[in-house]
Amino acid sequence: MHIVVCVKQVPDSREIRIDPNTNTLVRQGVPAIVNYYDLHGLEEALRFKDEMGAEVTVVSMGPPSADKALKQCISMGADRAVLVSDRAFAGADTLATSYVVGITVQKVAEEFGPVDVVFCGKQTLDGDTGQVGPGVACRLDYEQLTYVEKVVELSDKDKSITVHRHLEDGIEVVKTKLPVVVTVLTELNKPRRASLPGVINASRYKPIVWSTNDFSDIDRSKIGLKGSPTIVSKTWVPEPRKIDTKILEGDNATVVASELIEQLWSTELPTRLGW
């Protein structure tokens, strides 16, 4: 069983700032982390490594600095990590990204053995589109299972997977054949902490790095800015809402509660009820 996990290094959303003059993300000085949703995909792959001896390969497209994210994955237990990095990939939207990730998974299969499952987070913290996972599935012509909150069974014997998909109106139980691309939710599991031996191993590990030169049949019209039809015409920061507040003070809780009820009844409550 060979499992590939797609990860992305993203800005830490807890420290993202917006430039008030340009209305763009300020990336300088903002720490980079592994996309949170992708860690849940990695944890699920590692669970099957523990249970059935699956081989886990992590892939990422990004700048050379993304090797830190891949080393974190190695410290958690992944067997190998592949970084696809080239200036030609810069400026890629989800269409171009899914193309590059798709051919990377194909090359991983050629180099290290057939791929049975590809795990992706349902979306990334910076893009938030949820399009790359399904796009990779289409590129590879794999089955796709999105919004997965539980993997019930992964069978190497009959090459099938059974999952629970989270829908707006309930849970859908789906079984399909491998190979498959699975996009996961945070409810799937709780990512493990890296062990001390894992951290030591990761500190010495050098990810495999592939550039455009390593893909003999790559279509350069489908990568980077050339392969990205998405255009961001405008960005802006929403104006902060001003909310009037009033602090009710008093030693007697009953009196304060009565005053609160009076305030609500005379102002907001009838309006919210449509009176």
Beta strands, then each sheet from edge to edge (+ up, - down):
strand 1: 2-6
strand 2: 9-11
strand 3: 17-18
strand 4: 25-26
strand 5: 32-34
strand 6: 55-61
strand 7: 80-84
strand 8: 117-121
strand 9: 143-155
strand 10: 160-167
strand 11: 170-177
strand 12: 180-184
strand 13: 208-210
sheet 1: 11+ 10- 9+ 12+ 8+ 1+ 6+ 7+ 13+
sheet 2: 2+ 5-
sheet 3: 3+ 4-
end
